[in-house]
Amino acid sequence: MTPADQRHIPVLGRQAVELLSPRDGGIYVDATFGAGGYSQAILDAADTRVIGIDRDRTAIAGGFDLVDRSGVAAFTSGWYSSCIDRQVALKIDRK
């Protein structure tokens, strides 16, 4: 099995994405990337980009296949509290 085959499916993924209401052209931050389940759900909901952040290096290693195949804009190691710093470093406007 590849990491993509073992990907976690979030229990509340559908509800979370419904509340988020992703819009085409939007850029979203998944600051607890983990296995990428929420990122994938956001990407499936609209024509968006996602920035994945996780401090777990195992999650980062397993997340690169999602980056390659589905449009995650960036994937980086870091803490949840570093979201703003990551957006500035990636030159993403916070509208």
N, CA and C atoms as a LAMMPS dump frame, in Angstrom:
ITEM: TIMESTEP
0
ITEM: NUMBER OF ATOMS
285
ITEM: BOX BOUNDS ff ff ff
-5.0000000000000000e+02 5.0000000000000000e+02
-5.0000000000000000e+02 5.0000000000000000e+02
-5.0000000000000000e+02 5.0000000000000000e+02
ITEM: ATOMS id mol type element x y z
1 1 1 N 0.833 -1.199 0
2 1 2 C 0 0 0
3 1 3 C 0.867 1.249 0
4 2 1 N 0.489 2.224 -0.782
5 2 2 C 1.198 3.493 -0.802
6 2 3 C 0.595 4.412 0.26
7 3 1 N 1.314 5.497 0.632
8 3 2 C 0.736 6.447 1.589
9 3 3 C -0.621 6.978 1.147
10 4 1 N -0.806 7.169 -0.151
11 4 2 C -2.102 7.669 -0.641
12 4 3 C -3.214 6.66 -0.389
13 5 1 N -2.892 5.363 -0.478
14 5 2 C -3.894 4.331 -0.23
15 5 3 C -4.3 4.286 1.234
16 6 1 N -3.413 4.711 2.113
17 6 2 C -3.649 4.648 3.547
18 6 3 C -4.195 5.961 4.101
19 7 1 N -4.473 6.905 3.236
20 7 2 C -4.878 8.24 3.66
21 7 3 C -6.117 8.197 4.562
22 8 1 N -6.042 8.977 5.617
23 8 2 C -7.128 9.092 6.582
24 8 3 C -8.309 9.838 5.964
25 9 1 N -9.497 9.366 6.202
26 9 2 C -10.706 10.043 5.739
27 9 3 C -11.339 10.723 6.952
28 10 1 N -11.389 12.064 6.972
29 10 2 C -11.921 12.781 8.134
30 10 3 C -13.392 12.445 8.386
31 11 1 N -13.719 12.222 9.633
32 11 2 C -15.089 11.879 10.016
33 11 3 C -16.046 13.034 9.729
34 12 1 N -15.614 14.243 9.997
35 12 2 C -16.468 15.414 9.788
36 12 3 C -16.062 16.203 8.546
37 13 1 N -15.401 15.57 7.613
38 13 2 C -14.908 16.253 6.424
39 13 3 C -15.987 16.949 5.636
40 14 1 N -17.067 16.248 5.345
41 14 2 C -18.144 16.842 4.549
42 14 3 C -18.738 18.056 5.262
43 15 1 N -19.008 17.92 6.557
44 15 2 C -19.608 19.015 7.315
45 15 3 C -18.654 20.211 7.408
46 16 1 N -17.379 19.935 7.633
47 16 2 C -16.392 21.021 7.738
48 16 3 C -16.289 21.784 6.426
49 17 1 N -16.27 21.064 5.321
50 17 2 C -16.16 21.722 4.018
51 17 3 C -17.443 22.485 3.692
52 18 1 N -18.588 21.954 4.069
53 18 2 C -19.843 22.682 3.853
54 18 3 C -19.828 24.013 4.606
55 19 1 N -19.348 23.994 5.849
56 19 2 C -19.291 25.231 6.631
57 19 3 C -18.252 26.204 6.069
58 20 1 N -17.161 25.682 5.571
59 20 2 C -16.118 26.519 4.984
60 20 3 C -16.581 27.134 3.663
61 21 1 N -17.378 26.41 2.91
62 21 2 C -17.888 26.854 1.605
63 21 3 C -16.778 27.351 0.682
64 22 1 N -15.844 26.471 0.315
65 22 2 C -14.748 26.893 -0.567
66 22 3 C -15.282 27.483 -1.868
67 23 1 N -14.615 28.523 -2.333
68 23 2 C -15.019 29.167 -3.579
69 23 3 C -13.902 29.047 -4.607
70 24 1 N -14.274 29.026 -5.863
71 24 2 C -13.295 28.963 -6.94
72 24 3 C -12.308 30.114 -6.82
73 25 1 N -11.044 29.801 -7.007
74 25 2 C -9.998 30.812 -6.934
75 25 3 C -9.494 31.086 -5.528
76 26 1 N -10.124 30.467 -4.531
77 26 2 C -9.72 30.699 -3.151
78 26 3 C -8.431 29.97 -2.795
79 27 1 N -7.758 30.488 -1.789
80 27 2 C -6.569 29.844 -1.239
81 27 3 C -6.872 29.563 0.222
82 28 1 N -6.72 28.302 0.624
83 28 2 C -7.074 27.871 1.964
84 28 3 C -5.858 27.28 2.657
85 29 1 N -5.794 27.461 3.972
86 29 2 C -4.693 26.927 4.767
87 29 3 C -5.212 25.756 5.587
88 30 1 N -4.579 24.608 5.414
89 30 2 C -4.849 23.44 6.252
90 30 3 C -3.664 23.345 7.203
91 31 1 N -3.829 23.923 8.392
92 31 2 C -2.721 24.052 9.338
93 31 3 C -2.524 22.808 10.189
94 32 1 N -3.34 21.823 9.989
95 32 2 C -3.159 20.509 10.633
96 32 3 C -3.273 19.465 9.536
97 33 1 N -2.376 19.545 8.557
98 33 2 C -2.46 18.756 7.339
99 33 3 C -2.623 17.267 7.6
100 34 1 N -1.844 16.706 8.508
101 34 2 C -1.946 15.275 8.819
102 34 3 C -1.806 14.433 7.573
103 35 1 N -2.816 13.682 7.24
104 35 2 C -2.787 12.826 6.051
105 35 3 C -3.427 13.499 4.838
106 36 1 N -3.85 14.739 4.986
107 36 2 C -4.366 15.485 3.846
108 36 3 C -5.834 15.309 3.538
109 37 1 N -6.581 14.675 4.428
110 37 2 C -7.993 14.417 4.153
111 37 3 C -8.825 15.669 3.973
112 38 1 N -8.628 16.651 4.853
113 38 2 C -9.382 17.9 4.718
114 38 3 C -8.917 18.677 3.503
115 39 1 N -7.611 18.686 3.251
116 39 2 C -7.095 19.368 2.061
117 39 3 C -7.725 18.791 0.803
118 40 1 N -7.798 17.48 0.73
119 40 2 C -8.388 16.833 -0.446
120 40 3 C -9.865 17.196 -0.579
121 41 1 N -10.571 17.239 0.536
122 41 2 C -11.992 17.592 0.497
123 41 3 C -12.186 19.025 0.021
124 42 1 N -11.321 19.939 0.439
125 42 2 C -11.399 21.335 -0.014
126 42 3 C -11.123 21.409 -1.514
127 43 1 N -10.085 20.698 -1.95
128 43 2 C -9.729 20.694 -3.372
129 43 3 C -10.837 20.095 -4.231
130 44 1 N -11.542 19.105 -3.699
131 44 2 C -12.634 18.473 -4.441
132 44 3 C -13.874 19.356 -4.524
133 45 1 N -14.021 20.299 -3.578
134 45 2 C -15.236 21.109 -3.492
135 45 3 C -15.255 22.278 -4.461
136 46 1 N -14.101 22.778 -4.856
137 46 2 C -14.043 23.952 -5.739
138 46 3 C -12.659 24.008 -6.378
139 47 1 N -12.51 24.917 -7.314
140 47 2 C -11.218 25.112 -7.975
141 47 3 C -10.361 26.007 -7.086
142 48 1 N -9.722 25.399 -6.095
143 48 2 C -8.986 26.122 -5.066
144 48 3 C -7.534 25.679 -5.028
145 49 1 N -6.783 26.37 -4.196
146 49 2 C -5.438 25.929 -3.83
147 49 3 C -5.41 25.812 -2.315
148 50 1 N -4.573 24.922 -1.819
149 50 2 C -4.457 24.706 -0.381
150 50 3 C -2.992 24.779 0.021
151 51 1 N -2.744 25.439 1.125
152 51 2 C -1.419 25.428 1.733
153 51 3 C -1.499 24.458 2.9
154 52 1 N -0.725 23.402 2.847
155 52 2 C -0.71 22.412 3.918
156 52 3 C 0.44 22.663 4.864
157 53 1 N 0.14 22.727 6.157
158 53 2 C 1.166 22.923 7.186
159 53 3 C 1.013 21.821 8.225
160 54 1 N 2.107 21.21 8.592
161 54 2 C 2.085 20.22 9.66
162 54 3 C 3.465 20.159 10.291
163 55 1 N 3.523 19.94 11.59
164 55 2 C 4.822 19.832 12.251
165 55 3 C 5.34 18.409 12.261
166 56 1 N 4.506 17.458 11.898
167 56 2 C 4.875 16.044 11.877
168 56 3 C 5.569 15.72 10.557
169 57 1 N 6.833 15.414 10.616
170 57 2 C 7.605 15.15 9.395
171 57 3 C 7.092 13.915 8.652
172 58 1 N 6.48 12.978 9.353
173 58 2 C 5.89 11.814 8.691
174 58 3 C 4.722 12.246 7.811
175 59 1 N 3.912 13.16 8.32
176 59 2 C 2.789 13.685 7.53
177 59 3 C 3.307 14.421 6.309
178 60 1 N 4.365 15.17 6.486
179 60 2 C 4.943 15.91 5.371
180 60 3 C 5.424 14.944 4.303
181 61 1 N 6.137 13.911 4.717
182 61 2 C 6.643 12.93 3.751
183 61 3 C 5.497 12.254 3.008
184 62 1 N 4.422 11.927 3.708
185 62 2 C 3.278 11.273 3.082
186 62 3 C 2.407 12.207 2.271
187 63 1 N 2.577 13.516 2.47
188 63 2 C 1.725 14.471 1.788
189 63 3 C 2.2 14.907 0.419
190 64 1 N 3.441 14.576 0.071
191 64 2 C 3.952 15.048 -1.213
192 64 3 C 3.212 14.468 -2.406
193 65 1 N 2.669 13.262 -2.284
194 65 2 C 1.902 12.718 -3.411
195 65 3 C 0.634 13.536 -3.641
196 66 1 N 0.033 14.05 -2.572
197 66 2 C -1.149 14.904 -2.713
198 66 3 C -0.767 16.22 -3.374
199 67 1 N 0.393 16.743 -3.032
200 67 2 C 0.881 17.965 -3.657
201 67 3 C 1.025 17.744 -5.156
202 68 1 N 1.627 16.633 -5.53
203 68 2 C 1.895 16.341 -6.935
204 68 3 C 0.63 16.149 -7.758
205 69 1 N -0.407 15.556 -7.183
206 69 2 C -1.547 15.175 -8.015
207 69 3 C -2.773 16.047 -7.86
208 70 1 N -2.791 17.003 -6.918
209 70 2 C -4.068 17.686 -6.76
210 70 3 C -4.036 19.181 -6.509
211 71 1 N -2.934 19.821 -6.58
212 71 2 C -2.973 21.276 -6.521
213 71 3 C -2.751 21.901 -5.175
214 72 1 N -2.18 21.167 -4.23
215 72 2 C -1.813 21.814 -2.984
216 72 3 C -0.762 22.851 -3.354
217 73 1 N -0.999 24.102 -3.003
218 73 2 C -0.132 25.189 -3.435
219 73 3 C 1.244 25.111 -2.796
220 74 1 N 1.304 24.701 -1.567
221 74 2 C 2.575 24.609 -0.861
222 74 3 C 2.405 23.633 0.287
223 75 1 N 3.49 23.045 0.661
224 75 2 C 3.454 22.09 1.756
225 75 3 C 4.687 22.322 2.579
226 76 1 N 4.516 22.605 3.853
227 76 2 C 5.646 23.029 4.654
228 76 3 C 5.546 22.51 6.082
229 77 1 N 6.697 22.37 6.685
230 77 2 C 6.764 21.976 8.086
231 77 3 C 6.544 23.211 8.941
232 78 1 N 5.777 23.072 9.983
233 78 2 C 5.574 24.215 10.857
234 78 3 C 4.465 23.984 11.86
235 79 1 N 4.313 24.934 12.721
236 79 2 C 3.291 24.905 13.761
237 79 3 C 2.05 25.65 13.279
238 80 1 N 0.929 25.312 13.854
239 80 2 C -0.332 25.995 13.561
240 80 3 C -0.177 27.498 13.759
241 81 1 N 0.541 27.881 14.8
242 81 2 C 0.717 29.299 15.119
243 81 3 C 1.541 30.048 14.076
244 82 1 N 2.154 29.335 13.145
245 82 2 C 2.989 29.984 12.129
246 82 3 C 2.228 30.275 10.837
247 83 1 N 0.926 30.127 10.829
248 83 2 C 0.134 30.295 9.598
249 83 3 C 0.369 31.643 8.934
250 84 1 N 0.314 32.714 9.693
251 84 2 C 0.48 34.046 9.12
252 84 3 C 1.88 34.205 8.549
253 85 1 N 2.886 33.739 9.285
254 85 2 C 4.264 33.825 8.795
255 85 3 C 4.424 33.056 7.492
256 86 1 N 3.795 31.889 7.382
257 86 2 C 3.884 31.09 6.156
258 86 3 C 3.212 31.803 4.994
259 87 1 N 2.071 32.421 5.242
260 87 2 C 1.372 33.147 4.178
261 87 3 C 2.232 34.307 3.672
262 88 1 N 2.882 35.022 4.588
263 88 2 C 3.743 36.132 4.192
264 88 3 C 4.923 35.601 3.392
265 89 1 N 5.55 34.519 3.864
266 89 2 C 6.702 33.955 3.167
267 89 3 C 6.339 33.481 1.763
268 90 1 N 5.119 32.982 1.596
269 90 2 C 4.67 32.499 0.291
270 90 3 C 4.031 33.6 -0.557
271 91 1 N 4.034 34.845 -0.016
272 91 2 C 3.494 36.009 -0.714
273 91 3 C 2.022 35.837 -1.077
274 92 1 N 1.253 35.39 -0.098
275 92 2 C -0.185 35.179 -0.294
276 92 3 C -0.935 36.307 0.401
277 93 1 N -1.746 37.005 -0.343
278 93 2 C -2.539 38.111 0.175
279 93 3 C -3.658 37.56 1.039
280 94 1 N -3.802 38.09 2.245
281 94 2 C -4.865 37.65 3.157
282 94 3 C -6.06 38.579 3.033
283 95 1 N -6.912 38.316 2.07
284 95 2 C -8.105 39.151 1.853
285 95 3 C -9.221 38.69 2.72
